[in-house]
Amino acid sequence: AHYKDFNVGLTQGKKYAIQLDSTAFDAFLKLYAPTGVQLFQDDNSGGGTNARITFIAPITGNYRISAIAHAGKVGAFHLTVTENP
């Protein structure tokens, strides 16, 4: 799978939504805590082949988001992180 990592600062106790949309590939998301531990992953919760993770940040820090394209396909995508969705 092809992927691109993004780092984002999040605050403990706040609710966030991460959305990965693409018409070029089947989107897949992974979210890692500041400690490096994988917290969540999602394939199709964003509607169609888009991915979405909604969660409350367990600690304050820099989280890593992996935006992944299944089956080796690549193309344009849109990644958003929204607080208090």
N, C-alpha and C positions, 0 to 999 in steps of 0.2 A: 504494500500500500504506500502511496505517496502521502506525505504529511508536511504540515508547517506548524511550528510551535509559537505560541504567543505568551507573554508574561503580563499579568495584570495584578495590580494591588487591590486587595479586598479587605473589608473590615469585619471583624468578628461580630456575629449576631445579626448582621444584615442579610436580607434575602436578595438573591441574584438569579437572573436567567441568562444562560448562554445559548445563543441560537446560531446554527451554521446552515446557511441556505446555498444551494447550487442547482442549476439546471444542467450542468455539465457532468456531474457524477453523483453517486450515492454517498451522502455525507455521513460521517461518523465522528463523534466527539469523545475525547478523554479529558478528564480534569484531575490535576495533581495538586496536592496540598503543598505549602511552602517546605514541608519536610521531605517532599519527593514521593510520598505515598499516593497511589492512585485512589481517588475518592469515588468518582463516578465515571460511567461511560454510557453513551446512547447512540442508537442507530437511526430510528425513525420517529421519535416522539415529536419532532418539529413539523409534522405533516408531510405526507408523501415520502420522499427519500431524504428529507431534511432532518437534522438532529437538534435536540434541545435538552438542556440540563437546567433544572430549577433546584436551588438548594439554599441553605443558610450557612454562611461561612463559619466554620468551627473555631478559627483563629485568624488574627490579623496578619497579613503578609502578602508576599508575591506568589500567586498561583500560576501554574503552567497549564495552558489549554493546548491540546493537540487537535488540530483540524485535519481530518484524515479523509482521503479519497479511496474508496474501495476499488478493487480490481484493476489497479494501475492506471485508471483514467485520471486526467488532469483537466483543469479549466477554471473559469472564474468562479468565485464564491464570495459570500458576504457573511462576516462574523460579527455578531453584536453581543455586548455584555450590558445588561440592563439591571440597575438597582431597583429593588422593590417592585417587581413586576406584578 
